Structure formats: structure tokens, C-alpha cells
Amino acid sequence: MRNWAGHDFVEGDYVWRGASEGNSSSYRFGRIYRINEDKASAAVEWLAEASVFHLWDITGDRSKAQE
């Protein structure tokens, strides 16, 4: 699957996202476990998150990424 910026993604790729809300920021790191080409969407299992409130919070059930 190709995103709006021209990057190619496949299941198993690691991805990250960053976002700012007001005076705080949140960043996530995860792995794509399913891609729907028809909807041009990917399901991501978020593995870790960083924000101004905590350094790293390991979250989620990583069993999906093993499929």
C-alpha cells in the first residue's frame, strides 16, 4: 500500500506517528499487522507511546504482530 507521501507499506513494517495537542505532544511506535487495499488503510498495533506525561509506556497485546 502506498500512502499520500509516496511511501510503500507492507504488513510487518514498523511505523510511528507524532501529534501535538495544545501544550502537550504524543508519539507512538507500532507495527502494521493488516492492510486493507480497498480502503487504503492499515491496522497498527501500537507498541510504545511517549508523551510529556510519561517517558515510554509499553502498551497493547503484541500477539497480533506475530500473525
Backbone torsions as a table, in degrees:
resi	resn	phi	psi	omega
1	MET	NA	141.8	179.1
2	ARG	-113.1	134.3	179.5
3	ASN	-89.6	-178.6	-175.9
4	TRP	-63.0	-22.6	-178.8
5	ALA	-93.1	0.6	177.9
6	GLY	90.7	8.4	178.5
7	HIS	-83.8	135.5	177.5
8	ASP	-90.3	135.4	179.0
9	PHE	-126.5	144.2	174.0
10	VAL	-133.0	161.5	177.2
11	GLU	-58.8	137.2	-178.6
12	GLY	98.8	-14.5	177.1
13	ASP	-67.0	146.6	173.6
14	TYR	-92.1	139.5	-178.0
15	VAL	-135.6	164.0	175.4
16	TRP	-141.3	160.0	173.7
17	ARG	-144.8	149.9	177.1
18	GLY	-129.5	146.3	-179.1
19	ALA	-148.5	146.6	175.6
20	SER	-117.7	135.8	175.8
21	GLU	-133.8	111.3	179.8
22	GLY	60.2	-119.6	-178.6
23	ASN	-104.6	18.7	177.6
24	SER	-126.8	160.9	178.7
25	SER	-132.3	152.5	178.2
26	SER	-136.8	137.0	179.7
27	TYR	-131.8	138.9	-178.4
28	ARG	-127.5	149.8	177.1
29	PHE	-131.3	130.0	-177.6
30	GLY	-155.6	-173.5	-177.4
31	ARG	-129.7	135.3	177.8
32	ILE	-74.4	125.2	178.1
33	TYR	-114.1	-9.7	176.3
34	ARG	-155.9	138.8	176.8
35	ILE	-123.2	133.8	175.5
36	ASN	-111.9	99.5	-177.8
37	GLU	-63.0	-35.8	-178.9
38	ASP	-62.4	-38.5	-179.7
39	LYS	-97.0	-1.7	-176.4
40	ALA	51.3	51.4	-179.6
41	SER	-135.9	158.4	179.1
42	ALA	-130.6	141.6	173.9
43	ALA	-95.6	127.8	-175.8
44	VAL	-118.7	134.8	171.1
45	GLU	-95.1	111.9	-178.8
46	TRP	-76.9	123.1	-174.7
47	LEU	-96.6	-31.6	-177.7
48	ALA	-151.8	152.8	179.9
49	GLU	-141.0	137.7	176.3
50	ALA	-123.3	142.6	176.3
51	SER	-151.4	179.8	178.5
52	VAL	-72.3	-14.9	-178.0
53	PHE	-88.2	-28.7	176.8
54	HIS	-149.4	151.7	-175.5
55	LEU	-69.7	-70.1	176.8
56	TRP	-136.4	131.6	177.4
57	ASP	-120.0	109.7	178.4
58	ILE	-76.9	121.2	-173.1
59	THR	-126.7	166.6	167.4
60	GLY	85.3	167.7	177.2
61	ASP	-99.4	108.1	-174.4
62	ARG	-76.2	5.4	-178.5
63	SER	-64.8	-30.6	-179.8
64	LYS	-63.8	-36.1	-177.4
65	ALA	-70.4	-16.4	-179.8
66	GLN	-84.0	-10.0	-177.7
67	GLU	-65.6	NA	NA
